[in-house]
Amino acid sequence: MSGTATLSTADTNPINRRQHERFTVSPMYCPVSLRPITEDRFSYEGHAYDVSEGGVMFEMDQGFEPGTGVALQITLPGDHPHELDSDRSIYVMGNVIWMDDSEPGPVRMAIAFTRFARFGDRERLLRGLSRGTLMRRAA
């Protein structure tokens, strides 16, 4: 494969301080499973609102304080119904960077990725983001 597209916005918008372009996903079409790094099982489930090469914003019933180290499984929406979830799932390690539990109901959070957990996860994420099925999110 010749060169991987970088999804950086740092050079195109000097006002935007984000390093990576964000992509919006329709609620309920991008499930996430989370486990604090102190636990062995993915026991918490929710769904993503946007995702980038460097992080994800999502909601779930349980909130986690900023700074909490977590492992996350993100299953990107697929183009074809015959795609296996394993072809669309990305595993990452990261830290909660903000949490909003000010409203009743699900808690919104964002995680900054610190590393991809499996070989090929970064490339799988970039492929999913560059597929053209997700909308670019405004800064």
C-alpha positions as CSV (number, residue, x, y, z in Angstrom):
1,M,0.0,0.0,0.0
2,S,1.5,3.3,-1.0
3,G,1.4,6.0,1.8
4,T,-1.4,6.4,4.4
5,A,-3.5,9.5,4.3
6,T,-3.0,11.6,7.4
7,L,-6.2,13.2,8.7
8,S,-4.5,16.2,10.4
9,T,-6.2,19.6,10.4
10,A,-3.3,21.5,12.1
11,D,-2.0,23.0,8.8
12,T,-5.4,23.8,7.2
13,N,-7.0,25.8,10.0
14,P,-4.7,27.9,12.3
15,I,-7.5,28.6,14.7
16,N,-8.3,24.9,15.3
17,R,-5.9,23.5,17.9
18,R,-6.9,19.9,17.2
19,Q,-4.3,17.7,15.8
20,H,-6.7,15.4,14.0
21,E,-9.9,15.9,12.0
22,R,-13.0,14.6,13.7
23,F,-15.8,12.6,12.0
24,T,-19.4,12.5,13.1
25,V,-21.1,9.2,13.4
26,S,-24.9,8.8,13.8
27,P,-25.9,7.9,17.3
28,M,-26.4,4.2,17.9
29,Y,-24.4,3.3,14.8
30,C,-21.0,3.3,16.4
31,P,-21.0,1.2,19.6
32,V,-18.2,1.5,22.1
33,S,-17.3,-0.8,24.9
34,L,-15.1,0.4,27.8
35,R,-13.1,-1.1,30.6
36,P,-11.0,0.8,33.1
37,I,-7.4,-0.4,32.9
38,T,-7.8,-1.8,36.4
39,E,-10.4,-4.3,35.1
40,D,-10.2,-7.3,32.8
41,R,-13.6,-7.1,31.1
42,F,-15.3,-4.6,28.9
43,S,-18.3,-4.1,31.2
44,Y,-19.5,-0.6,30.0
45,E,-21.3,0.1,26.8
46,G,-22.3,3.2,24.9
47,H,-22.1,4.9,21.5
48,A,-19.8,7.4,19.9
49,Y,-20.7,10.8,18.5
50,D,-17.5,11.6,16.8
51,V,-14.1,9.9,16.3
52,S,-10.7,10.9,15.1
53,E,-7.3,9.4,14.8
54,G,-6.5,10.8,18.2
55,G,-9.7,10.4,20.3
56,V,-13.4,9.8,20.6
57,M,-16.4,11.6,22.1
58,F,-19.1,9.2,23.3
59,E,-21.8,8.6,25.9
60,M,-22.7,5.8,28.3
61,D,-24.7,5.4,31.5
62,Q,-21.6,5.3,33.7
63,G,-19.2,8.3,33.9
64,F,-15.4,8.1,34.5
65,E,-13.4,11.0,36.0
66,P,-10.9,12.8,33.8
67,G,-7.5,11.2,34.0
68,T,-9.0,7.7,34.2
69,G,-7.0,5.2,32.1
70,V,-9.2,3.0,29.9
71,A,-9.3,0.5,27.1
72,L,-11.9,1.1,24.5
73,Q,-13.4,-1.0,21.7
74,I,-14.9,1.1,18.9
75,T,-17.0,-0.6,16.2
76,L,-17.2,1.7,13.2
77,P,-20.3,1.7,10.9
78,G,-19.8,-0.6,8.0
79,D,-20.5,-0.1,4.3
80,H,-21.7,-3.6,3.7
81,P,-23.9,-5.8,5.9
82,H,-21.7,-8.8,5.4
83,E,-18.7,-7.1,7.1
84,L,-17.6,-8.8,10.3
85,D,-17.5,-6.8,13.4
86,S,-13.8,-7.8,13.8
87,D,-13.1,-6.0,10.5
88,R,-14.7,-2.8,11.9
89,S,-13.5,-2.9,15.6
90,I,-10.6,-0.8,16.8
91,Y,-9.1,-1.3,20.2
92,V,-7.3,1.6,21.8
93,M,-5.9,2.6,25.2
94,G,-6.4,6.2,26.4
95,N,-7.3,8.6,29.1
96,V,-10.6,10.3,29.8
97,I,-10.0,14.0,29.2
98,W,-13.5,15.4,30.0
99,M,-16.8,14.3,31.4
100,D,-20.2,16.0,31.4
101,D,-22.8,14.6,33.8
102,S,-24.6,17.9,34.2
103,E,-27.8,16.6,32.5
104,P,-29.9,13.7,33.6
105,G,-29.4,10.6,31.5
106,P,-26.3,9.3,29.8
107,V,-22.9,10.9,30.6
108,R,-20.9,12.4,27.8
109,M,-17.1,11.9,27.8
110,A,-14.1,12.2,25.6
111,I,-11.0,10.0,25.5
112,A,-7.6,10.9,24.1
113,F,-5.9,7.9,22.6
114,T,-2.5,7.0,24.0
115,R,-1.9,4.0,21.8
116,F,-3.6,1.4,19.6
117,A,-3.9,-1.9,21.3
118,R,-3.4,-4.3,18.4
119,F,-1.3,-4.4,15.2
120,G,-3.3,-2.8,12.4
121,D,-5.9,-1.0,14.6
122,R,-4.6,2.5,13.6
123,E,-4.7,1.6,9.9
124,R,-8.2,0.1,10.3
125,L,-9.4,3.3,11.9
126,L,-7.8,5.5,9.2
127,R,-9.4,3.3,6.5
128,G,-12.8,3.6,8.2
129,L,-12.5,7.4,8.5
130,S,-11.3,7.9,4.9
131,R,-14.0,5.6,3.4
132,G,-16.3,8.6,2.9
133,T,-19.2,7.3,4.8
134,L,-18.7,9.6,7.8
135,M,-19.2,13.3,7.8
136,R,-16.4,15.7,8.7
137,R,-17.2,17.5,11.9
138,A,-16.8,21.3,12.2
139,A,-14.0,22.5,14.5
